Amino acid sequence: MTTRRHFLRWGAFALPQFNLKNLLIEKPPVSKPVVVSTWDSGKTANNGAWPVLKSGGRALDAVEQAGIASENEQSCCVGVGANPDRDGHVTLDACIMDNQFNCGSVVFLERIKHPVSVARKVMETTPHVMLAGAGAQQFALANGFTLESDKLSADARKTYEHWLKKSAYKPVINVENGPKPRPSKKGNGPFAPSYFDDGSVNHDTMGTIALDSAGNLSGMCTTSGMAFKMHGRVGDSPIIGAGLYVDNEIGAVTCTGQGEEVIRMCGAHLVVELMRQGNTPQEACRAAVERIVKRDPERAKTFQVAFIALNKAGEIGAYSVQKDFTYTVTSNETPTTVLAAKR
């Protein structure tokens, strides 16, 4: 039976662009294994991860495949086809973390198709956690990754040229809340780059967390960061403890939205520690969001931050500053889109 408490905890009214049959507004039924990704476009990530989990594979391998699947898409916010910074360069960030606190990260990486796999290579073959810029690219090439073209994708080029007319840096809260996007020329679906009449753009991180059949957790983040950011800007996504954190005794957390706000609170680590204190994933995500908002309530009206959490028991929670944040859960063959609760 749906109770008022469950309704408030797990969602609200269905978004118009989703089929009601596929949009959950209750606590998602979960059994091991399970994979959870940010946004409805997380279906692509989950579809990459699920074959690994279904066959009894490791959560670490599953989340890497989730990142690869997302990076293979022509996306405004992930991979080499993404929107550039204000100087016209696509710079990529990614991180990965396993069930034993092993972690790897790359930031400001250019012309490498799968930064999530480079991050894993950093984790597994070096004494370091993070490599940046030219050094990260050099490491990738030395480990068999190939250099992609330095030209913008057709969609990104069109979006960038449109942005240059005003050169205004105006991140939108969500795709759903912004002005109506002009469709990309190729119409690549939910990951297609889009730009808006006011010059703002669609951007967000792809984060994935998973629990495998053995009861082990892992997670990853991959992103091109905010479109038209300052050259050199790095957000929360590749920072362990901010955009991603995994503690195999407690749970795994990832997030999306305006990374600067997440970094200030060490957001993902905060949510894990709140779960350690006995909070459910849902309660922990909400408490972290409230802490971010408390810092500057007026400013919080202008940005989105959202967390998803998965605990050791397979319970899932999510919470966001603004409405319309969705996440995708797969614990069987069919990914399910869930509308998160909001502040």
Contacts in CASP RR format, 6 or more apart in sequence:
PFRMAT RR
TARGET T0000
AUTHOR 0000-0000-0000
METHOD contacts of the structure
MODEL  1
MTTRRHFLRWGAFALPQFNLKNLLIEKPPVSKPVVVSTWDSGKTANNGAW
PVLKSGGRALDAVEQAGIASENEQSCCVGVGANPDRDGHVTLDACIMDNQ
FNCGSVVFLERIKHPVSVARKVMETTPHVMLAGAGAQQFALANGFTLESD
KLSADARKTYEHWLKKSAYKPVINVENGPKPRPSKKGNGPFAPSYFDDGS
VNHDTMGTIALDSAGNLSGMCTTSGMAFKMHGRVGDSPIIGAGLYVDNEI
GAVTCTGQGEEVIRMCGAHLVVELMRQGNTPQEACRAAVERIVKRDPERA
KTFQVAFIALNKAGEIGAYSVQKDFTYTVTSNETPTTVLAAKR
2 26 0 8 1.000
6 26 0 8 1.000
6 27 0 8 1.000
7 25 0 8 1.000
7 26 0 8 1.000
8 341 0 8 1.000
9 27 0 8 1.000
9 282 0 8 1.000
9 341 0 8 1.000
10 24 0 8 1.000
10 25 0 8 1.000
10 26 0 8 1.000
10 27 0 8 1.000
10 28 0 8 1.000
10 282 0 8 1.000
10 317 0 8 1.000
10 338 0 8 1.000
10 341 0 8 1.000
11 25 0 8 1.000
11 26 0 8 1.000
11 338 0 8 1.000
11 339 0 8 1.000
11 340 0 8 1.000
11 341 0 8 1.000
12 25 0 8 1.000
12 323 0 8 1.000
12 339 0 8 1.000
12 341 0 8 1.000
12 342 0 8 1.000
13 25 0 8 1.000
13 339 0 8 1.000
14 20 0 8 1.000
14 23 0 8 1.000
14 25 0 8 1.000
14 339 0 8 1.000
15 23 0 8 1.000
15 176 0 8 1.000
15 324 0 8 1.000
15 326 0 8 1.000
15 339 0 8 1.000
17 176 0 8 1.000
18 40 0 8 1.000
18 326 0 8 1.000
18 337 0 8 1.000
18 339 0 8 1.000
22 336 0 8 1.000
22 337 0 8 1.000
23 326 0 8 1.000
23 337 0 8 1.000
23 338 0 8 1.000
23 339 0 8 1.000
24 329 0 8 1.000
24 336 0 8 1.000
24 337 0 8 1.000
24 338 0 8 1.000
24 339 0 8 1.000
25 338 0 8 1.000
25 339 0 8 1.000
27 316 0 8 1.000
28 316 0 8 1.000
28 329 0 8 1.000
28 331 0 8 1.000
28 336 0 8 1.000
28 338 0 8 1.000
29 331 0 8 1.000
30 314 0 8 1.000
30 315 0 8 1.000
30 316 0 8 1.000
30 329 0 8 1.000
30 331 0 8 1.000
31 331 0 8 1.000
32 211 0 8 1.000
32 212 0 8 1.000
32 213 0 8 1.000
32 215 0 8 1.000
32 314 0 8 1.000
32 331 0 8 1.000
33 53 0 8 1.000
33 54 0 8 1.000
33 56 0 8 1.000
33 59 0 8 1.000
33 62 0 8 1.000
33 210 0 8 1.000
33 211 0 8 1.000
33 212 0 8 1.000
33 213 0 8 1.000
33 331 0 8 1.000
34 53 0 8 1.000
34 210 0 8 1.000
34 211 0 8 1.000
34 310 0 8 1.000
34 314 0 8 1.000
34 316 0 8 1.000
34 329 0 8 1.000
34 330 0 8 1.000
34 331 0 8 1.000
35 45 0 8 1.000
35 46 0 8 1.000
35 49 0 8 1.000
35 50 0 8 1.000
35 53 0 8 1.000
35 62 0 8 1.000
35 63 0 8 1.000
35 66 0 8 1.000
35 208 0 8 1.000
35 209 0 8 1.000
35 210 0 8 1.000
35 211 0 8 1.000
35 329 0 8 1.000
35 330 0 8 1.000
35 331 0 8 1.000
36 46 0 8 1.000
36 208 0 8 1.000
36 209 0 8 1.000
36 210 0 8 1.000
36 308 0 8 1.000
36 310 0 8 1.000
36 316 0 8 1.000
36 327 0 8 1.000
36 328 0 8 1.000
36 329 0 8 1.000
36 330 0 8 1.000
37 43 0 8 1.000
37 45 0 8 1.000
37 46 0 8 1.000
37 49 0 8 1.000
37 66 0 8 1.000
37 206 0 8 1.000
37 207 0 8 1.000
37 208 0 8 1.000
37 209 0 8 1.000
37 308 0 8 1.000
37 327 0 8 1.000
37 328 0 8 1.000
38 204 0 8 1.000
38 205 0 8 1.000
38 206 0 8 1.000
38 207 0 8 1.000
38 208 0 8 1.000
38 254 0 8 1.000
38 255 0 8 1.000
38 256 0 8 1.000
38 306 0 8 1.000
38 308 0 8 1.000
38 327 0 8 1.000
38 328 0 8 1.000
39 190 0 8 1.000
39 204 0 8 1.000
39 206 0 8 1.000
39 256 0 8 1.000
39 325 0 8 1.000
39 326 0 8 1.000
39 327 0 8 1.000
39 328 0 8 1.000
40 190 0 8 1.000
40 326 0 8 1.000
40 328 0 8 1.000
40 337 0 8 1.000
41 70 0 8 1.000
41 190 0 8 1.000
41 191 0 8 1.000
41 206 0 8 1.000
41 328 0 8 1.000
42 70 0 8 1.000
42 206 0 8 1.000
42 208 0 8 1.000
42 327 0 8 1.000
42 328 0 8 1.000
42 335 0 8 1.000
43 328 0 8 1.000
43 335 0 8 1.000
43 337 0 8 1.000
44 69 0 8 1.000
44 70 0 8 1.000
44 73 0 8 1.000
44 191 0 8 1.000
45 66 0 8 1.000
45 67 0 8 1.000
45 69 0 8 1.000
45 70 0 8 1.000
45 206 0 8 1.000
45 207 0 8 1.000
45 208 0 8 1.000
45 328 0 8 1.000
46 66 0 8 1.000
46 208 0 8 1.000
46 328 0 8 1.000
46 329 0 8 1.000
46 330 0 8 1.000
46 335 0 8 1.000
47 69 0 8 1.000
47 330 0 8 1.000
47 335 0 8 1.000
48 62 0 8 1.000
48 65 0 8 1.000
48 66 0 8 1.000
48 67 0 8 1.000
48 68 0 8 1.000
48 69 0 8 1.000
49 62 0 8 1.000
49 63 0 8 1.000
49 65 0 8 1.000
49 66 0 8 1.000
49 69 0 8 1.000
49 208 0 8 1.000
49 210 0 8 1.000
49 330 0 8 1.000
50 62 0 8 1.000
50 330 0 8 1.000
50 333 0 8 1.000
50 335 0 8 1.000
51 65 0 8 1.000
52 58 0 8 1.000
52 61 0 8 1.000
52 62 0 8 1.000
52 65 0 8 1.000
53 59 0 8 1.000
53 62 0 8 1.000
53 210 0 8 1.000
53 212 0 8 1.000
53 213 0 8 1.000
56 212 0 8 1.000
56 213 0 8 1.000
56 214 0 8 1.000
57 212 0 8 1.000
57 213 0 8 1.000
58 212 0 8 1.000
58 214 0 8 1.000
58 216 0 8 1.000
58 218 0 8 1.000
59 98 0 8 1.000
59 99 0 8 1.000
59 210 0 8 1.000
59 211 0 8 1.000
59 212 0 8 1.000
59 215 0 8 1.000
59 216 0 8 1.000
59 217 0 8 1.000
59 218 0 8 1.000
59 219 0 8 1.000
60 96 0 8 1.000
60 98 0 8 1.000
60 99 0 8 1.000
60 120 0 8 1.000
60 216 0 8 1.000
60 218 0 8 1.000
60 219 0 8 1.000
62 210 0 8 1.000
62 212 0 8 1.000
62 218 0 8 1.000
63 96 0 8 1.000
63 208 0 8 1.000
63 209 0 8 1.000
63 210 0 8 1.000
63 218 0 8 1.000
63 219 0 8 1.000
63 220 0 8 1.000
64 96 0 8 1.000
64 116 0 8 1.000
64 117 0 8 1.000
64 120 0 8 1.000
64 220 0 8 1.000
66 206 0 8 1.000
66 207 0 8 1.000
66 208 0 8 1.000
66 210 0 8 1.000
66 220 0 8 1.000
67 78 0 8 1.000
67 94 0 8 1.000
67 114 0 8 1.000
67 116 0 8 1.000
67 206 0 8 1.000
67 208 0 8 1.000
67 220 0 8 1.000
67 222 0 8 1.000
68 114 0 8 1.000
68 116 0 8 1.000
68 117 0 8 1.000
70 78 0 8 1.000
70 79 0 8 1.000
70 191 0 8 1.000
70 206 0 8 1.000
70 222 0 8 1.000
71 78 0 8 1.000
71 79 0 8 1.000
71 80 0 8 1.000
71 113 0 8 1.000
71 114 0 8 1.000
71 115 0 8 1.000
71 116 0 8 1.000
71 222 0 8 1.000
72 113 0 8 1.000
73 79 0 8 1.000
73 188 0 8 1.000
73 191 0 8 1.000
74 81 0 8 1.000
74 153 0 8 1.000
74 155 0 8 1.000
74 186 0 8 1.000
74 188 0 8 1.000
74 191 0 8 1.000
74 192 0 8 1.000
74 193 0 8 1.000
75 81 0 8 1.000
75 82 0 8 1.000
75 191 0 8 1.000
75 192 0 8 1.000
75 193 0 8 1.000
75 224 0 8 1.000
76 82 0 8 1.000
76 83 0 8 1.000
76 155 0 8 1.000
76 156 0 8 1.000
76 159 0 8 1.000
76 191 0 8 1.000
76 192 0 8 1.000
76 193 0 8 1.000
76 194 0 8 1.000
76 201 0 8 1.000
76 202 0 8 1.000
76 203 0 8 1.000
76 224 0 8 1.000
76 227 0 8 1.000
77 83 0 8 1.000
77 191 0 8 1.000
77 202 0 8 1.000
77 203 0 8 1.000
77 204 0 8 1.000
77 205 0 8 1.000
77 206 0 8 1.000
77 223 0 8 1.000
77 224 0 8 1.000
77 225 0 8 1.000
77 227 0 8 1.000
78 191 0 8 1.000
78 205 0 8 1.000
78 206 0 8 1.000
78 222 0 8 1.000
78 223 0 8 1.000
78 224 0 8 1.000
79 90 0 8 1.000
79 92 0 8 1.000
79 113 0 8 1.000
79 115 0 8 1.000
79 222 0 8 1.000
79 224 0 8 1.000
80 90 0 8 1.000
80 92 0 8 1.000
80 111 0 8 1.000
80 112 0 8 1.000
80 113 0 8 1.000
80 148 0 8 1.000
80 149 0 8 1.000
80 153 0 8 1.000
81 90 0 8 1.000
81 152 0 8 1.000
81 153 0 8 1.000
81 155 0 8 1.000
81 156 0 8 1.000
81 193 0 8 1.000
81 224 0 8 1.000
82 90 0 8 1.000
82 92 0 8 1.000
82 153 0 8 1.000
82 156 0 8 1.000
82 193 0 8 1.000
82 224 0 8 1.000
82 225 0 8 1.000
82 227 0 8 1.000
83 90 0 8 1.000
83 156 0 8 1.000
83 159 0 8 1.000
83 160 0 8 1.000
83 193 0 8 1.000
83 201 0 8 1.000
83 203 0 8 1.000
83 224 0 8 1.000
83 227 0 8 1.000
83 228 0 8 1.000
84 90 0 8 1.000
84 152 0 8 1.000
84 156 0 8 1.000
84 160 0 8 1.000
84 227 0 8 1.000
84 228 0 8 1.000
85 91 0 8 1.000
85 227 0 8 1.000
85 228 0 8 1.000
85 229 0 8 1.000
85 230 0 8 1.000
85 231 0 8 1.000
85 232 0 8 1.000
85 233 0 8 1.000
86 167 0 8 1.000
86 169 0 8 1.000
86 228 0 8 1.000
86 229 0 8 1.000
86 230 0 8 1.000
86 231 0 8 1.000
87 231 0 8 1.000
88 152 0 8 1.000
88 160 0 8 1.000
89 110 0 8 1.000
89 231 0 8 1.000
90 110 0 8 1.000
90 111 0 8 1.000
90 152 0 8 1.000
90 156 0 8 1.000
90 224 0 8 1.000
91 108 0 8 1.000
91 109 0 8 1.000
91 110 0 8 1.000
91 133 0 8 1.000
91 224 0 8 1.000
91 225 0 8 1.000
91 231 0 8 1.000
91 232 0 8 1.000
92 106 0 8 1.000
92 108 0 8 1.000
92 109 0 8 1.000
92 110 0 8 1.000
92 112 0 8 1.000
92 115 0 8 1.000
92 222 0 8 1.000
92 223 0 8 1.000
92 224 0 8 1.000
93 105 0 8 1.000
93 106 0 8 1.000
93 107 0 8 1.000
93 108 0 8 1.000
93 109 0 8 1.000
93 115 0 8 1.000
93 221 0 8 1.000
93 222 0 8 1.000
93 223 0 8 1.000
93 224 0 8 1.000
93 225 0 8 1.000
93 234 0 8 1.000
93 235 0 8 1.000
93 237 0 8 1.000
93 238 0 8 1.000
94 105 0 8 1.000
94 106 0 8 1.000
94 109 0 8 1.000
94 115 0 8 1.000
94 116 0 8 1.000
94 118 0 8 1.000
94 119 0 8 1.000
94 220 0 8 1.000
94 221 0 8 1.000
94 222 0 8 1.000
94 223 0 8 1.000
94 237 0 8 1.000
94 238 0 8 1.000
95 103 0 8 1.000
95 104 0 8 1.000
95 105 0 8 1.000
95 106 0 8 1.000
95 119 0 8 1.000
95 130 0 8 1.000
95 220 0 8 1.000
95 221 0 8 1.000
95 237 0 8 1.000
95 238 0 8 1.000
95 239 0 8 1.000
95 240 0 8 1.000
95 243 0 8 1.000
95 244 0 8 1.000
96 103 0 8 1.000
96 104 0 8 1.000
96 105 0 8 1.000
96 116 0 8 1.000
96 119 0 8 1.000
96 120 0 8 1.000
96 123 0 8 1.000
96 218 0 8 1.000
96 219 0 8 1.000
96 220 0 8 1.000
96 244 0 8 1.000
97 103 0 8 1.000
97 104 0 8 1.000
97 123 0 8 1.000
97 218 0 8 1.000
97 219 0 8 1.000
97 220 0 8 1.000
97 240 0 8 1.000
97 244 0 8 1.000
97 245 0 8 1.000
97 246 0 8 1.000
97 252 0 8 1.000
98 123 0 8 1.000
98 216 0 8 1.000
98 218 0 8 1.000
98 219 0 8 1.000
98 246 0 8 1.000
99 216 0 8 1.000
99 217 0 8 1.000
99 218 0 8 1.000
99 246 0 8 1.000
99 248 0 8 1.000
100 248 0 8 1.000
101 246 0 8 1.000
101 247 0 8 1.000
102 123 0 8 1.000
102 124 0 8 1.000
103 123 0 8 1.000
103 129 0 8 1.000
103 240 0 8 1.000
103 246 0 8 1.000
104 119 0 8 1.000
104 120 0 8 1.000
104 122 0 8 1.000
104 123 0 8 1.000
104 128 0 8 1.000
104 129 0 8 1.000
104 130 0 8 1.000
104 240 0 8 1.000
105 119 0 8 1.000
105 122 0 8 1.000
105 129 0 8 1.000
105 130 0 8 1.000
105 131 0 8 1.000
105 238 0 8 1.000
105 239 0 8 1.000
105 240 0 8 1.000
106 115 0 8 1.000
106 118 0 8 1.000
106 119 0 8 1.000
106 122 0 8 1.000
106 130 0 8 1.000
106 131 0 8 1.000
106 132 0 8 1.000
106 133 0 8 1.000
106 136 0 8 1.000
106 140 0 8 1.000
106 238 0 8 1.000
107 130 0 8 1.000
107 131 0 8 1.000
107 132 0 8 1.000
107 133 0 8 1.000
107 136 0 8 1.000
107 234 0 8 1.000
107 238 0 8 1.000
108 132 0 8 1.000
108 133 0 8 1.000
108 136 0 8 1.000
108 232 0 8 1.000
108 234 0 8 1.000
109 115 0 8 1.000
109 118 0 8 1.000
109 132 0 8 1.000
109 133 0 8 1.000
109 136 0 8 1.000
109 137 0 8 1.000
109 140 0 8 1.000
110 133 0 8 1.000
110 137 0 8 1.000
110 150 0 8 1.000
111 137 0 8 1.000
111 147 0 8 1.000
111 148 0 8 1.000
111 149 0 8 1.000
111 150 0 8 1.000
112 118 0 8 1.000
112 136 0 8 1.000
112 137 0 8 1.000
112 140 0 8 1.000
112 145 0 8 1.000
112 146 0 8 1.000
112 147 0 8 1.000
112 148 0 8 1.000
113 145 0 8 1.000
113 146 0 8 1.000
113 148 0 8 1.000
114 145 0 8 1.000
115 222 0 8 1.000
116 220 0 8 1.000
116 222 0 8 1.000
117 145 0 8 1.000
118 131 0 8 1.000
118 136 0 8 1.000
118 139 0 8 1.000
118 140 0 8 1.000
118 143 0 8 1.000
118 145 0 8 1.000
119 220 0 8 1.000
119 238 0 8 1.000
121 139 0 8 1.000
121 140 0 8 1.000
121 143 0 8 1.000
122 128 0 8 1.000
122 129 0 8 1.000
122 130 0 8 1.000
122 131 0 8 1.000
122 136 0 8 1.000
122 139 0 8 1.000
123 129 0 8 1.000
125 143 0 8 1.000
126 139 0 8 1.000
129 240 0 8 1.000
130 238 0 8 1.000
131 139 0 8 1.000
137 147 0 8 1.000
141 147 0 8 1.000
151 157 0 8 1.000
152 160 0 8 1.000
153 193 0 8 1.000
154 185 0 8 1.000
154 186 0 8 1.000
155 184 0 8 1.000
155 185 0 8 1.000
155 186 0 8 1.000
155 188 0 8 1.000
155 192 0 8 1.000
155 193 0 8 1.000
156 193 0 8 1.000
158 184 0 8 1.000
158 185 0 8 1.000
158 193 0 8 1.000
158 195 0 8 1.000
159 184 0 8 1.000
159 193 0 8 1.000
159 194 0 8 1.000
159 195 0 8 1.000
159 201 0 8 1.000
159 227 0 8 1.000
160 228 0 8 1.000
162 195 0 8 1.000
162 199 0 8 1.000
163 195 0 8 1.000
163 199 0 8 1.000
163 201 0 8 1.000
163 227 0 8 1.000
163 228 0 8 1.000
165 199 0 8 1.000
166 199 0 8 1.000
167 228 0 8 1.000
168 198 0 8 1.000
168 199 0 8 1.000
168 200 0 8 1.000
169 228 0 8 1.000
169 229 0 8 1.000
170 198 0 8 1.000
170 199 0 8 1.000
170 200 0 8 1.000
171 200 0 8 1.000
171 201 0 8 1.000
171 203 0 8 1.000
171 226 0 8 1.000
171 227 0 8 1.000
171 258 0 8 1.000
171 303 0 8 1.000
172 178 0 8 1.000
172 179 0 8 1.000
172 196 0 8 1.000
172 200 0 8 1.000
172 201 0 8 1.000
172 202 0 8 1.000
173 302 0 8 1.000
173 303 0 8 1.000
173 304 0 8 1.000
173 322 0 8 1.000
174 204 0 8 1.000
174 304 0 8 1.000
174 322 0 8 1.000
174 323 0 8 1.000
174 324 0 8 1.000
174 325 0 8 1.000
175 181 0 8 1.000
175 194 0 8 1.000
175 202 0 8 1.000
175 204 0 8 1.000
176 324 0 8 1.000
177 322 0 8 1.000
177 323 0 8 1.000
177 324 0 8 1.000
178 196 0 8 1.000
178 200 0 8 1.000
179 196 0 8 1.000
179 197 0 8 1.000
179 198 0 8 1.000
179 200 0 8 1.000
180 196 0 8 1.000
180 197 0 8 1.000
181 194 0 8 1.000
181 195 0 8 1.000
181 196 0 8 1.000
181 202 0 8 1.000
182 194 0 8 1.000
182 195 0 8 1.000
182 196 0 8 1.000
182 197 0 8 1.000
183 192 0 8 1.000
183 194 0 8 1.000
184 192 0 8 1.000
184 193 0 8 1.000
184 194 0 8 1.000
186 192 0 8 1.000
193 201 0 8 1.000
193 202 0 8 1.000
194 201 0 8 1.000
194 202 0 8 1.000
195 201 0 8 1.000
195 202 0 8 1.000
196 202 0 8 1.000
201 227 0 8 1.000
201 228 0 8 1.000
202 227 0 8 1.000
203 224 0 8 1.000
203 225 0 8 1.000
203 226 0 8 1.000
203 227 0 8 1.000
204 223 0 8 1.000
204 256 0 8 1.000
204 257 0 8 1.000
205 221 0 8 1.000
205 222 0 8 1.000
205 223 0 8 1.000
205 225 0 8 1.000
205 237 0 8 1.000
205 243 0 8 1.000
205 254 0 8 1.000
205 255 0 8 1.000
205 256 0 8 1.000
205 257 0 8 1.000
206 221 0 8 1.000
206 222 0 8 1.000
206 223 0 8 1.000
207 219 0 8 1.000
207 220 0 8 1.000
207 221 0 8 1.000
207 222 0 8 1.000
207 237 0 8 1.000
207 244 0 8 1.000
207 254 0 8 1.000
207 255 0 8 1.000
207 256 0 8 1.000
207 308 0 8 1.000
208 219 0 8 1.000
208 220 0 8 1.000
208 221 0 8 1.000
208 254 0 8 1.000
209 217 0 8 1.000
209 218 0 8 1.000
209 219 0 8 1.000
209 244 0 8 1.000
209 246 0 8 1.000
209 252 0 8 1.000
209 253 0 8 1.000
209 254 0 8 1.000
209 308 0 8 1.000
209 309 0 8 1.000
209 310 0 8 1.000
210 217 0 8 1.000
210 218 0 8 1.000
210 219 0 8 1.000
210 252 0 8 1.000
210 310 0 8 1.000
211 217 0 8 1.000
211 252 0 8 1.000
211 310 0 8 1.000
211 312 0 8 1.000
211 314 0 8 1.000
212 218 0 8 1.000
215 312 0 8 1.000
216 248 0 8 1.000
217 246 0 8 1.000
217 247 0 8 1.000
217 248 0 8 1.000
217 251 0 8 1.000
217 252 0 8 1.000
217 310 0 8 1.000
217 312 0 8 1.000
218 246 0 8 1.000
218 252 0 8 1.000
219 244 0 8 1.000
219 246 0 8 1.000
219 252 0 8 1.000
219 254 0 8 1.000
220 244 0 8 1.000
220 254 0 8 1.000
221 237 0 8 1.000
221 238 0 8 1.000
221 243 0 8 1.000
221 244 0 8 1.000
221 254 0 8 1.000
222 237 0 8 1.000
223 237 0 8 1.000
223 238 0 8 1.000
225 233 0 8 1.000
225 235 0 8 1.000
225 237 0 8 1.000
226 233 0 8 1.000
226 235 0 8 1.000
226 258 0 8 1.000
235 242 0 8 1.000
235 259 0 8 1.000
235 260 0 8 1.000
235 262 0 8 1.000
235 263 0 8 1.000
236 242 0 8 1.000
236 243 0 8 1.000
236 255 0 8 1.000
236 259 0 8 1.000
236 260 0 8 1.000
236 262 0 8 1.000
236 263 0 8 1.000
236 267 0 8 1.000
237 243 0 8 1.000
237 244 0 8 1.000
237 259 0 8 1.000
239 263 0 8 1.000
241 266 0 8 1.000
241 267 0 8 1.000
241 268 0 8 1.000
241 269 0 8 1.000
242 259 0 8 1.000
242 262 0 8 1.000
242 263 0 8 1.000
242 266 0 8 1.000
242 267 0 8 1.000
242 268 0 8 1.000
242 269 0 8 1.000
243 253 0 8 1.000
243 254 0 8 1.000
243 255 0 8 1.000
243 259 0 8 1.000
243 262 0 8 1.000
243 267 0 8 1.000
243 268 0 8 1.000
244 252 0 8 1.000
244 253 0 8 1.000
244 254 0 8 1.000
244 255 0 8 1.000
244 268 0 8 1.000
245 252 0 8 1.000
245 253 0 8 1.000
245 267 0 8 1.000
245 268 0 8 1.000
245 269 0 8 1.000
245 271 0 8 1.000
245 272 0 8 1.000
246 252 0 8 1.000
246 253 0 8 1.000
246 272 0 8 1.000
247 272 0 8 1.000
247 276 0 8 1.000
248 312 0 8 1.000
249 312 0 8 1.000
250 272 0 8 1.000
250 275 0 8 1.000
250 276 0 8 1.000
250 311 0 8 1.000
250 312 0 8 1.000
251 272 0 8 1.000
251 275 0 8 1.000
251 281 0 8 1.000
251 309 0 8 1.000
251 310 0 8 1.000
251 311 0 8 1.000
251 312 0 8 1.000
252 272 0 8 1.000
252 309 0 8 1.000
252 310 0 8 1.000
253 267 0 8 1.000
253 268 0 8 1.000
253 269 0 8 1.000
253 271 0 8 1.000
253 272 0 8 1.000
253 284 0 8 1.000
253 285 0 8 1.000
253 307 0 8 1.000
253 308 0 8 1.000
253 309 0 8 1.000
253 310 0 8 1.000
254 268 0 8 1.000
254 307 0 8 1.000
254 308 0 8 1.000
255 262 0 8 1.000
255 267 0 8 1.000
255 268 0 8 1.000
255 305 0 8 1.000
255 306 0 8 1.000
255 307 0 8 1.000
255 308 0 8 1.000
256 304 0 8 1.000
256 305 0 8 1.000
256 306 0 8 1.000
256 325 0 8 1.000
257 303 0 8 1.000
257 304 0 8 1.000
257 305 0 8 1.000
257 306 0 8 1.000
258 303 0 8 1.000
258 304 0 8 1.000
258 305 0 8 1.000
259 305 0 8 1.000
261 292 0 8 1.000
261 295 0 8 1.000
261 303 0 8 1.000
261 305 0 8 1.000
262 268 0 8 1.000
262 292 0 8 1.000
262 305 0 8 1.000
264 292 0 8 1.000
264 295 0 8 1.000
265 288 0 8 1.000
265 291 0 8 1.000
265 292 0 8 1.000
265 295 0 8 1.000
267 288 0 8 1.000
267 292 0 8 1.000
267 307 0 8 1.000
268 307 0 8 1.000
270 288 0 8 1.000
270 291 0 8 1.000
271 281 0 8 1.000
271 284 0 8 1.000
271 285 0 8 1.000
271 287 0 8 1.000
271 288 0 8 1.000
271 307 0 8 1.000
271 309 0 8 1.000
272 284 0 8 1.000
272 309 0 8 1.000
274 283 0 8 1.000
274 284 0 8 1.000
274 287 0 8 1.000
274 288 0 8 1.000
275 281 0 8 1.000
275 284 0 8 1.000
275 309 0 8 1.000
275 311 0 8 1.000
279 287 0 8 1.000
280 311 0 8 1.000
280 315 0 8 1.000
280 317 0 8 1.000
281 309 0 8 1.000
281 310 0 8 1.000
281 311 0 8 1.000
281 315 0 8 1.000
281 316 0 8 1.000
281 317 0 8 1.000
281 318 0 8 1.000
282 309 0 8 1.000
282 317 0 8 1.000
282 318 0 8 1.000
282 319 0 8 1.000
282 341 0 8 1.000
284 307 0 8 1.000
284 309 0 8 1.000
284 317 0 8 1.000
285 307 0 8 1.000
285 308 0 8 1.000
285 309 0 8 1.000
285 317 0 8 1.000
285 318 0 8 1.000
285 319 0 8 1.000
286 319 0 8 1.000
286 341 0 8 1.000
286 343 0 8 1.000
288 307 0 8 1.000
288 319 0 8 1.000
289 305 0 8 1.000
289 306 0 8 1.000
289 307 0 8 1.000
289 319 0 8 1.000
289 320 0 8 1.000
289 321 0 8 1.000
289 343 0 8 1.000
290 343 0 8 1.000
292 300 0 8 1.000
292 305 0 8 1.000
292 321 0 8 1.000
293 300 0 8 1.000
293 321 0 8 1.000
293 343 0 8 1.000
300 321 0 8 1.000
303 321 0 8 1.000
303 322 0 8 1.000
304 320 0 8 1.000
304 321 0 8 1.000
304 322 0 8 1.000
304 325 0 8 1.000
305 320 0 8 1.000
305 321 0 8 1.000
306 318 0 8 1.000
306 319 0 8 1.000
306 320 0 8 1.000
306 321 0 8 1.000
306 325 0 8 1.000
306 327 0 8 1.000
306 340 0 8 1.000
307 318 0 8 1.000
307 319 0 8 1.000
307 320 0 8 1.000
308 316 0 8 1.000
308 317 0 8 1.000
308 318 0 8 1.000
308 327 0 8 1.000
308 340 0 8 1.000
309 316 0 8 1.000
309 317 0 8 1.000
309 318 0 8 1.000
310 316 0 8 1.000
310 317 0 8 1.000
316 329 0 8 1.000
316 338 0 8 1.000
317 340 0 8 1.000
318 325 0 8 1.000
318 327 0 8 1.000
318 338 0 8 1.000
318 340 0 8 1.000
318 341 0 8 1.000
319 340 0 8 1.000
319 341 0 8 1.000
319 342 0 8 1.000
319 343 0 8 1.000
320 340 0 8 1.000
320 341 0 8 1.000
320 342 0 8 1.000
320 343 0 8 1.000
321 342 0 8 1.000
321 343 0 8 1.000
322 342 0 8 1.000
322 343 0 8 1.000
323 342 0 8 1.000
324 339 0 8 1.000
324 342 0 8 1.000
325 339 0 8 1.000
325 340 0 8 1.000
325 342 0 8 1.000
326 337 0 8 1.000
326 338 0 8 1.000
326 339 0 8 1.000
326 340 0 8 1.000
327 337 0 8 1.000
327 338 0 8 1.000
327 340 0 8 1.000
328 335 0 8 1.000
328 336 0 8 1.000
328 337 0 8 1.000
328 338 0 8 1.000
329 335 0 8 1.000
329 336 0 8 1.000
329 338 0 8 1.000
330 336 0 8 1.000
END
